[in-house]
Amino acid sequence: MYKRILVPVDGSETSNKALVAALQLARTVAGRVRLIHVVEELNYLGGYGEFGGYSEDLIKAIHEAGTKILDDALAIAKSAGVEADTLLRDNLGGRLAEVVADAAKEWNADLIVVGTHGRRGVGRALMGSGAEQIIRLAPVPVLVVRLGEGSSSKAV
């Protein structure tokens, strides 16, 4: 069964819903979770320094924000009584899905649990689908948790 569950987290409502689902599953099977946050280059394009690189202050702030996201998710896991640890990864220039797939392989994960907004049409074309990319590259099964109808974020 699924004893080692990898959960990409970004602090969003969608991510938190996937985290809760992963924790419920882990508790049921006496499993554990690894929470991964991936720092993505595209989120911080406005922070280039005068010579085209990232400023040291920006990189520090990005890592601090990622660490806070992981700490918050870890606190949720601990309050649920599930064994968990965290992993912060940089993804400057690559694809999120590749980083998640590599982390799953390295940790010997049995399952990846990821949230999705369920975007379609133009929204999906413009924003992409991180969950879809993870499904395509994942070395293990992927459980996709969709944001519900009653949530504040609507599918495009």
Long-range contacts (C-beta under 8 A, 24 or more apart in sequence): 1-29, 1-31, 1-110, 2-26, 2-29, 2-31, 2-110, 2-111, 2-141, 3-29, 3-30, 3-31, 3-32, 3-110, 4-31, 4-32, 4-34, 4-107, 4-108, 4-109, 4-110, 4-111, 5-31, 5-32, 5-33, 5-34, 5-109, 5-110, 5-111, 5-112, 5-113, 6-33, 6-34, 6-36, 6-100, 6-103, 6-104, 6-107, 6-109, 6-111, 6-112, 6-113, 7-33, 7-34, 7-35, 7-36, 7-73, 7-112, 7-113, 7-114, 8-36, 8-37, 8-38, 8-96, 8-100, 8-112, 8-114, 8-130, 8-134, 9-35, 9-36, 9-37, 9-69, 9-70, 9-73, 10-37, 10-69, 11-68, 11-69, 11-72, 11-73, 12-115, 12-153, 13-147, 13-151, 13-152, 13-153, 14-115, 14-116, 14-117, 14-145, 14-147, 14-153, 15-115, 16-73, 16-76, 16-115, 17-115, 17-145, 17-147, 17-148, 18-113, 18-114, 18-115, 18-143, 18-145, 19-73, 19-76, 19-77, 19-113, 19-115, 20-76, 21-113, 21-143, 21-145, 22-113, 22-143, 23-76, 23-77, 23-80, 23-82, 24-80, 25-111, 25-113, 25-143, 26-82, 26-83, 27-80, 27-81, 27-82, 31-82, 31-110, 32-82, 32-83, 32-84, 32-85, 33-77, 33-82, 33-83, 33-84, 34-84, 34-85, 34-86, 34-87, 34-103, 34-107, 34-109, 35-70, 35-73, 35-74, 35-77, 35-84, 35-85, 35-86, 35-87, 36-86, 36-87, 36-88, 36-89, 36-99, 36-100, 36-103, 37-66, 37-69, 37-70, 37-73, 37-86, 37-87, 37-88, 37-89, 38-89, 38-90, 38-91, 38-96, 38-99, 38-100, 39-63, 39-66, 39-88, 39-89, 39-90, 39-91, 39-92, 40-91, 40-96, 41-91, 41-92, 41-93, 54-92, 63-88, 95-133, 95-137, 96-130, 96-133, 96-134, 97-130, 97-133, 97-134, 97-136, 97-137, 97-138, 98-137, 100-134, 100-137, 100-138, 101-134, 101-137, 101-138, 101-139, 104-138, 104-139, 104-140, 105-139, 109-140, 110-140, 110-141, 111-140, 111-141, 111-142, 111-143, 112-138, 112-140, 112-141, 112-142, 112-143, 113-142, 113-143, 113-145, 114-142, 114-143, 114-144, 114-145, 115-144, 115-145, 115-146, 115-147, 116-144, 116-145, 116-146, 116-147, 117-146, 117-147, 117-153, 117-155, 117-156, 118-146, 118-147, 118-155, 119-155, 119-156, 120-155, 120-156, 121-156, 122-156, 123-155, 123-156, 124-156, 127-156
